[in-house]
Amino acid sequence: MTSPTPTAEDYTSHTQGRRRAPAGTVVPLVDPATGAVWARAHQDPDAVDDAVRGAREAFLAPSWGGLPAHARADLLYRLGDVLVTHTDELASLETLANGKPLAATRGEVGALARWYRYFAAAAETLESRSRPLSGTAAALITHEPLGVVAALTPFNGALSLGSWKLAPALAAGNTVILKPPPQAPASSVRLAELALEAGFPPGVVSVVIGGAEEGQRLVQHPDVAMVTFTGSTAVARTLGAQAAAQMKRYVCEAGGKSAHIVFADGDLDAAVIAARQGAFSAAGQTCVAGSRILVQREVYEEFLTRYVDAVARLRVGDPRDPRTHIGPVASAAAVERIESLVDDALSRGAKAATGGRRATVADAEAGFWYEPTVLVDADRELAVCREEVFGPVVTVHPFDTEDEAVAIANSVEFGLAAGFWTADSARAHRVAKRLEAGVVWVNTYRLLHWSVPFGGYKQSGIGRENGVEAVAEFLQTKSVITEHGTPADPFGD
């Protein structure tokens, strides 16, 4: 197995319409399938001020800030089209960043055009409203962009999840600085270049390559009006506190530990398929992974037998091989953490129904592989049952009653997503209402759409992405009150 030829030897921050000269700390970009370095990134703290200055100037310039909504929409339509023409290139860069199978990253890039087209249409729906206050006074309610938005994105979807932020922010009229993690910057840099190709003015879309220091400098910069973040709950709390200290708008999508519930009257055939896909897509490196599977006791043994057989048939291997179901996880550190959580569970009484150890892939011994793993008999207080593993590991638990299933599902600090299977329509409404999650799937799992709001309850986030609701996150409201007559003098003689 060999890495593909790199698109560029060096990736640097993209500010004011150009890549910066290589400077700062050099970060090797490692192909998770081979462990080989395929390119370099430059973590340059000085890029922060340059990016914010360029973004602020672009926001105030007539070439962007003065555009009417329909002109912004035209640019978003064009960007979606340009991304599609670069599908293979962008998909390859994402696979190199996180190990997702190439078929999956191609699908993600192909779908992104619909995100940009949806928010292009949304841009044209923004309108002001007039409200009469009296016979001679009226208020005009307008919605205005915030200014410079800092969008901090994760390694497992810097391009796709970055676009979830970028598209509505641009539709609202903001300028955006993307900050991908330093180990996965390539697709974001190309996105900024393709935005220029689509016709966006320089500075409207910028990229800062950096880690925690650069992220905090962006959050604390006085000319950054809003911060949007996807990543761990711990980092979300830190950044949220920093944003709040400066009274900045803050939206975040943080950790998840989603429950996937199978009631006895559910469709077991479909549930097995969905529970496998919901847990093991992207090697479990997704925030909505259904990593806690809860099965009603009447069908527990039947479901488990079928599910374990289905998981054991997943093929782990080269993400560029179309036959591969599961690629590597993103880094050596990720493998070590997964291994630690599973080993701890096994040492405390859990059993591996399948998997439970590092995987071996021929001719790729240095890659970051872990077997698709199903744990049973695990105490629900174990770390593997309560913490986000971000790897190909699920735990399966029996339950007896609907109340018990809901209680178990709601027992963790997270509330990003949940799903369940039932043929009872009354139960479907009842359980969906009781689950403490921002997204609930009934008789399906992991179905996402650009028009449907996405975000979490509890420690899984603040605010919403996707849907017209996402555009509102990037707008501020102004009330202009006008008196058309002569007001009475309350202090008259």
Salt bridges, closest charged atoms under 4 A:
GLU9 OE2 - ARG40 NH2 3.41
ASP10 OD2 - ARG40 NH2 3.00
ASP10 OD1 - HIS42 NE2 2.57
ASP31 OD2 - ARG320 NH2 3.03
ASP44 OD2 - ARG20 NH2 2.93
ASP49 OD2 - ARG217 NH2 3.56
ASP49 OD1 - HIS221 NE2 3.36
ASP50 OD2 - ARG20 NH1 3.08
ASP50 OD1 - ARG53 NH2 3.12
ASP81 OD1 - ARG117 NH2 2.77
ASP88 OD1 - ARG106 NE 3.09
GLU89 OE1 - HIS86 ND1 3.11
GLU89 OE2 - ARG190 NE 2.48
GLU108 OE2 - LYS100 NZ 2.66
GLU144 OE2 - LYS478 NZ 3.22
GLU193 OE2 - ARG19 NE 2.59
GLU193 OE1 - ARG190 NH1 2.58
GLU197 OE2 - HIS86 NE2 3.85
ASP265 OD1 - ARG427 NH1 3.29
ASP269 OD1 - ARG306 NH2 1.92
GLU302 OE2 - ARG306 NH1 2.86
ASP309 OD2 - ARG313 NE 3.18
ASP318 OD1 - ARG320 NE 3.54
ASP321 OD2 - ARG323 NH2 2.88
GLU339 OE1 - ARG358 NH2 3.06
ASP344 OD1 - ARG348 NE 2.70
GLU371 OE2 - ARG357 NE 3.49
ASP377 OD2 - LYS351 NZ 3.36
GLU381 OE2 - ARG386 NH1 3.54
GLU387 OE1 - ARG337 NH2 3.24
ASP400 OD1 - ARG297 NE 2.81
GLU402 OE1 - ARG427 NE 3.08
GLU402 OE2 - ARG430 NE 2.78
GLU402 OE2 - ARG434 NH1 3.61
ASP403 OD1 - ARG434 NH1 2.88
GLU413 OE1 - ARG237 NH2 3.33
GLU436 OE1 - LYS458 NZ 3.04
GLU465 OE2 - LYS165 NZ 2.74
